[in-house]
């Protein structure tokens, strides 16, 4: 007979793998955000070097990058809080299987919105 979930170490290992996956996601968002903000600076410098005129910056890439870094930080904090809550539920035996991960749903919808916004921006700028 299988052990109850709160006594099976595989359940805790799975929870830890999930935490690490969320942390990788948060770090990835922060890395992309940093690259986006620096890429705008690179393009501005490139244009200024070609035209020898001051280039007006919209700041869109800077703020987009900062927003992605901030989203990465929120994802990491949420992942840690969710992991601590899950381990507490497992230890107390109050964990229920089959719950929808609202963190994942919200993050997915947010990233879809960001992607849609970027696509619209690229179409309008081109």
C-alpha positions in Angstrom: 0.0 0.0 0.0 1.2 3.5 -0.8 2.1 6.0 1.9 -0.1 9.0 2.4 1.0 12.1 0.5 2.3 13.8 3.7 4.6 10.9 4.4 5.8 10.2 0.8 9.2 11.9 0.1 8.4 11.9 -3.6 5.7 14.4 -3.1 8.1 16.8 -1.4 10.6 16.3 -4.2 8.0 17.1 -6.8 7.0 20.2 -4.9 10.7 21.3 -4.8 11.0 20.6 -8.6 7.9 22.8 -9.1 9.4 25.6 -7.0 12.7 25.4 -9.0 10.7 25.5 -12.3 8.9 28.7 -11.1 12.2 30.2 -10.0 13.7 29.5 -13.4 10.7 31.2 -15.0 11.1 34.3 -12.8 14.8 34.5 -13.6 14.1 34.1 -17.3 11.6 37.0 -17.1 14.2 39.1 -15.3 16.9 38.3 -17.9 14.6 39.1 -20.8 13.5 42.3 -19.1 17.1 43.4 -18.7 17.9 42.5 -22.3 14.8 44.5 -23.5 15.7 47.6 -21.6 19.4 47.5 -22.7 18.4 46.8 -26.3 16.5 50.1 -26.5 19.6 51.9 -25.3 21.6 50.0 -27.9 19.2 51.1 -30.7 19.2 54.7 -29.5 23.0 54.8 -29.5 23.1 53.2 -32.9 20.7 55.8 -34.4 22.5 58.7 -32.8 25.9 57.5 -34.2 24.5 57.3 -37.7 22.7 60.6 -37.8 24.9 62.6 -35.4 21.7 64.1 -34.0 20.1 63.6 -30.7 17.5 60.9 -30.9 14.2 61.3 -29.1 13.6 58.2 -26.9 10.1 57.0 -26.1 11.4 55.0 -23.2 9.1 52.1 -24.2 11.9 49.5 -24.1 13.2 50.8 -20.8 9.8 50.6 -19.1 8.9 47.3 -20.8 12.1 45.8 -19.5 11.6 47.2 -16.0 8.1 45.7 -16.0 9.4 42.3 -17.1 12.0 42.4 -14.4 9.4 43.4 -11.9 7.1 40.5 -13.1 10.0 38.1 -12.6 10.5 39.3 -9.0 6.7 38.8 -8.4 6.8 35.3 -9.9 9.8 34.4 -7.6 8.2 35.7 -4.5 4.8 34.1 -5.4 6.6 30.8 -6.0 8.3 30.8 -2.6 5.1 31.7 -0.8 3.2 29.0 -2.7 5.8 26.4 -1.9 5.8 27.2 1.8 2.0 27.0 1.8 2.1 23.7 0.0 4.6 22.1 2.3 2.5 23.2 5.3 -0.6 21.7 3.8 1.2 18.5 3.1 2.5 18.2 6.6 -0.9 18.9 8.2 -2.7 16.6 5.8 -5.0 19.3 4.4 -3.6 19.3 0.9 -6.2 18.5 -1.8 -5.3 17.2 -5.3 -6.5 18.7 -8.5 -6.5 22.4 -7.7 -5.9 24.8 -10.6 -2.7 26.8 -10.3 -4.0 30.3 -10.4 -0.5 31.6 -10.4 0.2 29.8 -13.6 -3.0 30.9 -15.2 -2.5 34.6 -14.3 1.1 34.5 -15.5 0.1 32.9 -18.8 -2.6 35.5 -19.4 -0.2 38.3 -18.4 2.5 37.0 -20.8 0.0 36.6 -23.6 -1.1 40.2 -23.1 2.6 41.3 -23.2 3.1 39.3 -26.3 0.0 40.8 -28.0 1.1 44.3 -27.0 4.6 43.7 -28.4 3.2 42.4 -31.7 0.9 45.4 -32.0 3.8 47.7 -31.3 6.0 46.0 -33.8 3.3 46.3 -36.5 2.7 50.0 -35.7 6.4 50.9 -35.7 7.3 49.1 -38.8 
